[in-house]
């Protein structure tokens, strides 16, 4: 009797221990179910106070609404996402003969009490481009952003394209990554939050591929590695969109970044993560966001259920063998 009772107690203890054990880590990413106004191109995600914000490439509607950077907010990552306005196009963009009335591919970071909004302007299909900066201490108010002018430019005599900025802090040193087509993706140190300085480091390239179609660098750190996410191929073509989200990793923020087979991203390497799914064509224009030990990828696709409107998605990343798992 005693031995039977002891056995029952031991089994009960084992079951209790098992029920309290840490569940196994997820092996695939989780696509969040979003609600609200989700039409966004090149979204960037950040949190200020108790609210989340997504800033995205402006959508030209009318002369009275010329675009700028579209601002939306929600109290949770799932939404409900609501558009609250737009950061306006500054005068220097209009005077610079960039031939567009909207701002592209924003990225927002915080340093101290100040938020820094980096964005691109360009002639479509040309590298007559610039990366601009605006600052605010109340980022949710579109009218509060103060223009700081361009911080990096490229012209037709250059071999790079100054668009798609992303700013990353590594142990107190800020870096800016940027680039699209031409000679690929680049990185430089960023001094004073507004001055690219030092050598222009090559991050990724696709030699031998016509037009060298890659863009939108986004750097994050997870564990012992730095990860470079980017977009391959072509956006903005509805159901014919070939946009892909691709990643590589490195042990240093400046690289060299390699794919899962050890091929460097500067020689065409890259691990393809997303190519679109279901009604969503393509997947690119991505950014990364982390909080409370969780990592998220935000990106856009083109939704066939909405006449291929650019539509944002957010995924909670899973990690397997130090690679994001999809």
CORTACOR-V143463 format. One record per pair of residues at least 24 apart in sequence whose ideal C-beta (glycine too) atoms are under 10 Angstrom apart, sorted by the first residue. I is the first residue (numbers start at 1). J is the second residue. If there is no record, write none. Layout:
i->I j->J
i->I j->J
This chain:
i->25 j->318
i->25 j->319
i->25 j->320
i->25 j->325
i->26 j->316
i->26 j->317
i->26 j->318
i->26 j->319
i->26 j->320
i->26 j->325
i->27 j->318
i->27 j->319
i->27 j->320
i->27 j->325
i->27 j->326
i->28 j->315
i->28 j->317
i->28 j->318
i->28 j->320
i->28 j->324
i->28 j->325
i->28 j->326
i->29 j->273
i->29 j->274
i->29 j->295
i->29 j->296
i->29 j->297
i->29 j->315
i->29 j->316
i->29 j->317
i->29 j->318
i->29 j->319
i->29 j->324
i->29 j->325
i->29 j->326
i->30 j->294
i->30 j->296
i->30 j->314
i->30 j->315
i->30 j->316
i->30 j->317
i->30 j->318
i->31 j->277
i->31 j->278
i->31 j->280
i->31 j->297
i->31 j->313
i->31 j->314
i->31 j->315
i->31 j->316
i->31 j->326
i->32 j->76
i->32 j->77
i->32 j->78
i->32 j->79
i->32 j->296
i->32 j->298
i->32 j->313
i->32 j->314
i->32 j->315
i->32 j->316
i->33 j->78
i->33 j->79
i->33 j->314
i->34 j->74
i->34 j->76
i->34 j->77
i->34 j->78
i->34 j->79
i->34 j->80
i->34 j->81
i->34 j->311
i->34 j->312
i->34 j->313
i->34 j->314
i->35 j->74
i->35 j->76
i->35 j->78
i->35 j->79
i->35 j->80
i->35 j->81
i->36 j->72
i->36 j->73
i->36 j->74
i->36 j->78
i->36 j->79
i->36 j->80
i->36 j->81
i->36 j->82
i->36 j->83
i->37 j->70
i->37 j->72
i->37 j->74
i->37 j->79
i->37 j->80
i->37 j->81
i->37 j->82
i->37 j->83
i->37 j->312
i->38 j->72
i->38 j->79
i->38 j->80
i->38 j->81
i->38 j->300
i->38 j->303
i->38 j->306
i->38 j->309
i->38 j->310
i->38 j->311
i->38 j->312
i->38 j->313
i->38 j->314
i->39 j->70
i->39 j->72
i->39 j->81
i->39 j->83
i->39 j->300
i->39 j->303
i->39 j->306
i->39 j->309
i->39 j->310
i->39 j->311
i->39 j->312
i->40 j->70
i->40 j->72
i->40 j->81
i->40 j->83
i->40 j->285
i->40 j->298
i->40 j->299
i->40 j->300
i->40 j->309
i->40 j->310
i->40 j->311
i->40 j->312
i->40 j->313
i->41 j->70
i->41 j->102
i->41 j->104
i->41 j->105
i->41 j->235
i->41 j->236
i->41 j->284
i->41 j->285
i->41 j->300
i->41 j->302
i->41 j->309
i->41 j->310
i->41 j->311
i->41 j->312
i->42 j->69
i->42 j->70
i->42 j->103
i->42 j->104
i->42 j->105
i->42 j->106
i->42 j->107
i->42 j->119
i->42 j->120
i->42 j->164
i->42 j->215
i->42 j->216
i->42 j->231
i->42 j->235
i->42 j->284
i->42 j->285
i->42 j->286
i->42 j->287
i->42 j->298
i->42 j->299
i->42 j->300
i->42 j->310
i->42 j->312
i->43 j->70
i->43 j->72
i->43 j->81
i->43 j->105
i->43 j->106
i->43 j->285
i->43 j->286
i->43 j->287
i->43 j->298
i->43 j->299
i->43 j->300
i->43 j->310
i->43 j->311
i->43 j->312
i->43 j->313
i->43 j->314
i->44 j->69
i->44 j->105
i->44 j->106
i->44 j->107
i->44 j->108
i->44 j->109
i->44 j->117
i->44 j->118
i->44 j->119
i->44 j->165
i->44 j->166
i->44 j->218
i->44 j->285
i->44 j->286
i->44 j->287
i->44 j->288
i->44 j->289
i->44 j->298
i->45 j->77
i->45 j->108
i->45 j->287
i->45 j->288
i->45 j->289
i->45 j->291
i->45 j->296
i->45 j->297
i->45 j->298
i->45 j->312
i->45 j->314
i->46 j->107
i->46 j->108
i->46 j->109
i->46 j->110
i->46 j->115
i->46 j->117
i->46 j->139
i->46 j->287
i->46 j->289
i->46 j->291
i->47 j->77
i->47 j->110
i->47 j->139
i->47 j->289
i->47 j->291
i->48 j->73
i->48 j->108
i->48 j->110
i->48 j->115
i->48 j->136
i->48 j->137
i->48 j->138
i->48 j->139
i->48 j->140
i->49 j->138
i->49 j->139
i->49 j->140
i->50 j->75
i->50 j->76
i->51 j->75
i->51 j->76
i->51 j->139
i->51 j->140
i->52 j->76
i->52 j->77
i->52 j->78
i->52 j->79
i->52 j->81
i->52 j->289
i->52 j->291
i->52 j->314
i->53 j->81
i->53 j->84
i->53 j->108
i->53 j->115
i->53 j->139
i->53 j->140
i->54 j->79
i->54 j->81
i->54 j->83
i->54 j->106
i->54 j->108
i->54 j->287
i->54 j->289
i->54 j->298
i->54 j->312
i->54 j->314
i->55 j->86
i->55 j->87
i->55 j->103
i->55 j->105
i->55 j->106
i->55 j->107
i->55 j->108
i->55 j->117
i->55 j->119
i->55 j->139
i->55 j->142
i->55 j->145
i->55 j->287
i->56 j->83
i->56 j->86
i->56 j->103
i->56 j->104
i->56 j->105
i->56 j->106
i->56 j->285
i->56 j->287
i->56 j->298
i->56 j->300
i->56 j->310
i->56 j->312
i->57 j->102
i->57 j->103
i->57 j->104
i->57 j->105
i->57 j->106
i->57 j->119
i->57 j->120
i->57 j->285
i->57 j->300
i->57 j->310
i->58 j->86
i->58 j->87
i->58 j->88
i->58 j->89
i->58 j->100
i->58 j->101
i->58 j->102
i->58 j->103
i->58 j->104
i->58 j->106
i->58 j->119
i->59 j->83
i->59 j->86
i->59 j->102
i->59 j->309
i->59 j->310
i->60 j->89
i->60 j->100
i->60 j->101
i->60 j->102
i->61 j->86
i->61 j->102
i->63 j->101
i->65 j->101
i->66 j->94
i->66 j->100
i->66 j->101
i->66 j->102
i->66 j->103
i->67 j->100
i->67 j->101
i->67 j->102
i->67 j->103
i->67 j->104
i->68 j->93
i->68 j->101
i->68 j->102
i->68 j->103
i->68 j->106
i->68 j->119
i->68 j->134
i->68 j->142
i->68 j->145
i->69 j->102
i->69 j->103
i->69 j->104
i->69 j->105
i->69 j->106
i->69 j->108
i->69 j->117
i->69 j->119
i->69 j->132
i->69 j->134
i->69 j->142
i->69 j->145
i->70 j->102
i->70 j->103
i->70 j->106
i->70 j->142
i->71 j->106
i->71 j->117
i->71 j->139
i->71 j->140
i->71 j->141
i->71 j->142
i->71 j->145
i->72 j->312
i->73 j->139
i->73 j->140
i->77 j->289
i->77 j->291
i->77 j->294
i->77 j->296
i->77 j->298
i->77 j->314
i->77 j->316
i->78 j->314
i->79 j->314
i->81 j->312
i->83 j->142
i->84 j->140
i->84 j->141
i->84 j->142
i->85 j->140
i->85 j->141
i->85 j->142
i->85 j->143
i->86 j->142
i->86 j->143
i->86 j->145
i->87 j->117
i->87 j->119
i->87 j->134
i->87 j->136
i->87 j->139
i->87 j->141
i->87 j->142
i->87 j->143
i->87 j->144
i->87 j->145
i->87 j->147
i->88 j->134
i->88 j->142
i->88 j->143
i->88 j->145
i->88 j->147
i->89 j->119
i->89 j->121
i->89 j->132
i->89 j->147
i->90 j->119
i->90 j->121
i->90 j->132
i->90 j->133
i->90 j->134
i->90 j->145
i->90 j->146
i->90 j->147
i->90 j->148
i->90 j->149
i->90 j->150
i->91 j->147
i->91 j->149
i->92 j->121
i->92 j->130
i->92 j->132
i->92 j->147
i->92 j->149
i->92 j->150
i->93 j->119
i->93 j->121
i->93 j->130
i->93 j->132
i->93 j->147
i->93 j->149
i->93 j->150
i->94 j->121
i->96 j->121
i->96 j->123
i->96 j->128
i->96 j->129
i->96 j->130
i->96 j->132
i->96 j->150
i->96 j->153
i->97 j->123
i->97 j->128
i->98 j->122
i->98 j->123
i->98 j->124
i->98 j->126
i->98 j->128
i->98 j->129
i->98 j->130
i->99 j->123
i->99 j->124
i->99 j->126
i->99 j->128
i->100 j->124
i->103 j->132
i->103 j->134
i->104 j->129
i->104 j->131
i->104 j->132
i->104 j->163
i->104 j->164
i->104 j->165
i->104 j->180
i->104 j->285
i->105 j->131
i->105 j->163
i->105 j->164
i->105 j->165
i->105 j->166
i->105 j->178
i->105 j->180
i->105 j->215
i->105 j->216
i->105 j->285
i->105 j->287
i->106 j->132
i->106 j->134
i->106 j->164
i->106 j->165
i->106 j->166
i->106 j->287
i->107 j->131
i->107 j->164
i->107 j->165
i->107 j->166
i->107 j->167
i->107 j->168
i->107 j->176
i->107 j->177
i->107 j->178
i->107 j->216
i->107 j->217
i->107 j->218
i->107 j->287
i->108 j->134
i->108 j->136
i->108 j->139
i->108 j->145
i->108 j->167
i->108 j->287
i->109 j->166
i->109 j->167
i->109 j->168
i->109 j->169
i->109 j->174
i->109 j->190
i->109 j->193
i->110 j->137
i->110 j->139
i->110 j->169
i->111 j->135
i->111 j->167
i->111 j->169
i->111 j->174
i->111 j->192
i->111 j->193
i->112 j->137
i->112 j->193
i->113 j->137
i->114 j->139
i->114 j->146
i->114 j->193
i->115 j->139
i->115 j->140
i->115 j->144
i->115 j->145
i->116 j->145
i->116 j->148
i->116 j->167
i->116 j->174
i->116 j->190
i->116 j->193
i->116 j->194
i->117 j->145
i->117 j->146
i->117 j->147
i->117 j->148
i->117 j->165
i->117 j->167
i->118 j->148
i->118 j->151
i->118 j->152
i->118 j->164
i->118 j->165
i->118 j->166
i->118 j->167
i->118 j->176
i->118 j->178
i->118 j->190
i->118 j->193
i->118 j->194
i->119 j->163
i->119 j->164
i->119 j->165
i->120 j->152
i->120 j->161
i->120 j->162
i->120 j->163
i->120 j->164
i->120 j->165
i->120 j->178
i->120 j->180
i->120 j->215
i->121 j->150
i->121 j->153
i->121 j->162
i->121 j->163
i->122 j->154
i->122 j->161
i->122 j->162
i->122 j->163
i->122 j->164
i->122 j->180
i->123 j->156
i->124 j->236
i->125 j->181
i->125 j->211
i->126 j->154
i->126 j->155
i->126 j->156
i->126 j->161
i->126 j->181
i->126 j->182
i->127 j->153
i->127 j->154
i->127 j->155
i->127 j->156
i->127 j->157
i->127 j->158
i->127 j->159
i->127 j->160
i->127 j->161
i->127 j->162
i->127 j->163
i->127 j->179
i->127 j->180
i->127 j->181
i->127 j->182
i->127 j->183
i->128 j->153
i->128 j->154
i->128 j->155
i->128 j->156
i->128 j->157
i->128 j->158
i->128 j->161
i->128 j->162
i->129 j->153
i->129 j->154
i->129 j->155
i->129 j->156
i->129 j->158
i->129 j->160
i->129 j->161
i->129 j->162
i->129 j->163
i->129 j->164
i->129 j->178
i->129 j->179
i->129 j->180
i->129 j->182
i->130 j->154
i->130 j->155
i->130 j->162
i->130 j->163
i->131 j->162
i->131 j->163
i->131 j->164
i->131 j->165
i->131 j->167
i->131 j->176
i->131 j->178
i->131 j->194
i->131 j->196
i->132 j->162
i->132 j->165
i->133 j->165
i->133 j->167
i->133 j->193
i->133 j->194
i->135 j->193
i->135 j->194
i->148 j->193
i->148 j->194
i->149 j->194
i->150 j->194
i->151 j->176
i->151 j->190
i->151 j->192
i->151 j->193
i->151 j->194
i->151 j->195
i->151 j->196
i->152 j->176
i->152 j->178
i->152 j->186
i->152 j->188
i->152 j->190
i->152 j->194
i->152 j->195
i->152 j->196
i->154 j->178
i->154 j->179
i->154 j->180
i->154 j->182
i->158 j->182
i->158 j->183
i->159 j->183
i->159 j->184
i->159 j->200
i->160 j->184
i->160 j->185
i->160 j->186
i->160 j->200
i->160 j->202
i->161 j->185
i->161 j->186
i->161 j->212
i->161 j->215
i->162 j->186
i->162 j->196
i->163 j->215
i->163 j->216
i->164 j->214
i->164 j->215
i->164 j->216
i->164 j->217
i->164 j->218
i->164 j->230
i->164 j->231
i->164 j->285
i->165 j->190
i->165 j->196
i->165 j->216
i->165 j->217
i->166 j->216
i->166 j->217
i->166 j->218
i->166 j->219
i->166 j->220
i->166 j->228
i->166 j->229
i->166 j->230
i->166 j->286
i->166 j->287
i->166 j->288
i->167 j->193
i->167 j->219
i->168 j->217
i->168 j->218
i->168 j->219
i->168 j->220
i->168 j->221
i->168 j->226
i->168 j->253
i->168 j->288
i->169 j->221
i->169 j->253
i->170 j->219
i->170 j->221
i->170 j->226
i->170 j->252
i->170 j->253
i->170 j->254
i->171 j->221
i->171 j->253
i->173 j->253
i->175 j->201
i->175 j->219
i->175 j->253
i->175 j->254
i->176 j->217
i->176 j->219
i->177 j->201
i->177 j->203
i->177 j->204
i->177 j->216
i->177 j->217
i->177 j->218
i->177 j->219
i->177 j->228
i->177 j->230
i->177 j->253
i->177 j->254
i->178 j->203
i->178 j->215
i->178 j->216
i->178 j->217
i->179 j->203
i->179 j->204
i->179 j->205
i->179 j->212
i->179 j->214
i->179 j->215
i->179 j->216
i->179 j->217
i->179 j->230
i->180 j->212
i->180 j->213
i->180 j->214
i->180 j->215
i->180 j->216
i->180 j->217
i->180 j->230
i->180 j->231
i->181 j->206
i->181 j->211
i->181 j->212
i->181 j->213
i->181 j->214
i->181 j->215
i->182 j->211
i->182 j->212
i->182 j->214
i->182 j->215
i->183 j->207
i->183 j->212
i->184 j->212
i->184 j->214
i->184 j->215
i->184 j->217
i->184 j->230
i->184 j->265
i->184 j->266
i->184 j->268
i->185 j->214
i->185 j->215
i->185 j->216
i->185 j->217
i->185 j->219
i->185 j->228
i->185 j->230
i->185 j->255
i->185 j->257
i->185 j->265
i->185 j->266
i->186 j->217
i->187 j->217
i->187 j->219
i->187 j->228
i->187 j->253
i->187 j->254
i->187 j->255
i->188 j->254
i->189 j->254
i->198 j->254
i->199 j->254
i->201 j->252
i->201 j->253
i->201 j->254
i->201 j->255
i->201 j->256
i->201 j->266
i->202 j->254
i->202 j->255
i->202 j->256
i->202 j->257
i->202 j->264
i->202 j->265
i->202 j->266
i->203 j->228
i->203 j->230
i->203 j->248
i->203 j->250
i->203 j->253
i->203 j->254
i->203 j->255
i->203 j->256
i->203 j->257
i->203 j->265
i->203 j->266
i->204 j->228
i->204 j->230
i->204 j->232
i->204 j->246
i->204 j->248
i->204 j->255
i->204 j->256
i->204 j->257
i->204 j->264
i->204 j->265
i->204 j->266
i->204 j->267
i->204 j->268
i->204 j->269
i->204 j->270
i->205 j->264
i->205 j->265
i->205 j->266
i->205 j->267
i->205 j->268
i->205 j->269
i->206 j->230
i->206 j->232
i->206 j->233
i->206 j->246
i->206 j->265
i->206 j->266
i->206 j->267
i->206 j->268
i->206 j->269
i->206 j->270
i->207 j->266
i->207 j->267
i->207 j->268
i->208 j->267
i->208 j->268
i->209 j->233
i->209 j->268
i->212 j->268
i->213 j->242
i->213 j->243
i->213 j->244
i->214 j->244
i->214 j->246
i->214 j->265
i->214 j->268
i->214 j->270
i->214 j->284
i->215 j->243
i->215 j->284
i->215 j->285
i->216 j->243
i->216 j->245
i->216 j->246
i->216 j->284
i->216 j->285
i->216 j->286
i->216 j->287
i->216 j->299
i->217 j->257
i->217 j->265
i->217 j->286
i->218 j->245
i->218 j->247
i->218 j->285
i->218 j->286
i->218 j->287
i->218 j->288
i->218 j->289
i->218 j->297
i->218 j->298
i->218 j->299
i->219 j->250
i->219 j->253
i->219 j->254
i->219 j->255
i->219 j->257
i->219 j->288
i->220 j->247
i->220 j->287
i->220 j->288
i->220 j->289
i->220 j->290
i->220 j->295
i->220 j->296
i->220 j->297
i->220 j->317
i->220 j->324
i->221 j->249
i->221 j->253
i->221 j->288
i->221 j->290
i->221 j->295
i->222 j->249
i->222 j->288
i->222 j->290
i->222 j->295
i->222 j->317
i->222 j->319
i->222 j->322
i->222 j->323
i->222 j->324
i->223 j->249
i->223 j->319
i->223 j->322
i->224 j->249
i->224 j->251
i->224 j->322
i->225 j->249
i->225 j->250
i->225 j->251
i->225 j->252
i->225 j->257
i->225 j->319
i->225 j->322
i->225 j->323
i->226 j->250
i->226 j->251
i->226 j->252
i->226 j->253
i->226 j->254
i->226 j->255
i->226 j->257
i->227 j->257
i->227 j->271
i->227 j->288
i->227 j->295
i->227 j->317
i->227 j->319
i->227 j->322
i->227 j->323
i->227 j->324
i->228 j->253
i->228 j->255
i->228 j->257
i->228 j->258
i->228 j->265
i->228 j->270
i->228 j->288
i->229 j->270
i->229 j->271
i->229 j->273
i->229 j->274
i->229 j->284
i->229 j->286
i->229 j->287
i->229 j->288
i->229 j->297
i->229 j->299
i->229 j->324
i->230 j->257
i->230 j->265
i->230 j->270
i->230 j->284
i->230 j->286
i->231 j->274
i->231 j->282
i->231 j->283
i->231 j->284
i->231 j->285
i->231 j->286
i->231 j->299
i->231 j->300
i->232 j->270
i->232 j->272
i->232 j->275
i->232 j->284
i->233 j->275
i->233 j->282
i->233 j->284
i->234 j->282
i->234 j->284
i->235 j->282
i->235 j->283
i->235 j->284
i->235 j->285
i->235 j->300
i->235 j->301
i->235 j->302
i->235 j->310
i->236 j->282
i->236 j->284
i->236 j->285
i->236 j->302
i->236 j->308
i->236 j->310
i->237 j->281
i->237 j->282
i->237 j->302
i->237 j->308
i->238 j->281
i->238 j->282
i->238 j->302
i->238 j->304
i->238 j->307
i->238 j->308
i->238 j->309
i->239 j->276
i->239 j->281
i->239 j->282
i->239 j->302
i->239 j->304
i->239 j->308
i->240 j->281
i->240 j->282
i->240 j->302
i->240 j->308
i->241 j->275
i->241 j->276
i->241 j->280
i->241 j->281
i->241 j->282
i->241 j->283
i->241 j->284
i->241 j->301
i->241 j->302
i->241 j->308
i->241 j->310
i->242 j->275
i->242 j->276
i->242 j->281
i->242 j->282
i->242 j->284
i->243 j->274
i->243 j->275
i->243 j->276
i->243 j->281
i->243 j->282
i->243 j->283
i->243 j->284
i->243 j->285
i->243 j->286
i->243 j->299
i->243 j->300
i->243 j->301
i->243 j->302
i->244 j->270
i->244 j->272
i->244 j->273
i->244 j->274
i->244 j->275
i->244 j->276
i->244 j->282
i->244 j->283
i->244 j->284
i->245 j->270
i->245 j->271
i->245 j->272
i->245 j->273
i->245 j->274
i->245 j->275
i->245 j->276
i->245 j->282
i->245 j->283
i->245 j->284
i->245 j->285
i->245 j->286
i->245 j->297
i->245 j->299
i->245 j->301
i->245 j->315
i->245 j->324
i->245 j->326
i->246 j->270
i->246 j->271
i->246 j->272
i->246 j->273
i->246 j->274
i->246 j->275
i->246 j->283
i->246 j->284
i->246 j->286
i->247 j->271
i->247 j->272
i->247 j->273
i->247 j->274
i->247 j->286
i->247 j->288
i->247 j->297
i->247 j->323
i->247 j->324
i->247 j->326
i->248 j->323
i->249 j->322
i->249 j->323
i->249 j->324
i->259 j->323
i->260 j->321
i->260 j->322
i->260 j->323
i->271 j->323
i->271 j->324
i->271 j->326
i->272 j->326
i->273 j->297
i->273 j->299
i->273 j->315
i->273 j->317
i->273 j->323
i->273 j->324
i->273 j->325
i->273 j->326
i->274 j->299
i->274 j->301
i->274 j->313
i->274 j->315
i->274 j->324
i->274 j->326
i->275 j->301
i->276 j->301
i->276 j->302
i->276 j->304
i->277 j->301
i->277 j->313
i->277 j->326
i->278 j->303
i->278 j->304
i->278 j->305
i->279 j->303
i->279 j->304
i->279 j->305
i->279 j->306
i->279 j->308
i->279 j->311
i->280 j->304
i->280 j->305
i->280 j->308
i->280 j->311
i->280 j->313
i->281 j->308
i->281 j->311
i->282 j->308
i->282 j->310
i->283 j->313
i->283 j->315
i->283 j->326
i->285 j->310
i->285 j->312
i->286 j->313
i->286 j->315
i->288 j->317
i->288 j->324
i->289 j->314
i->290 j->317
i->295 j->319
i->295 j->324
i->297 j->324
i->297 j->326
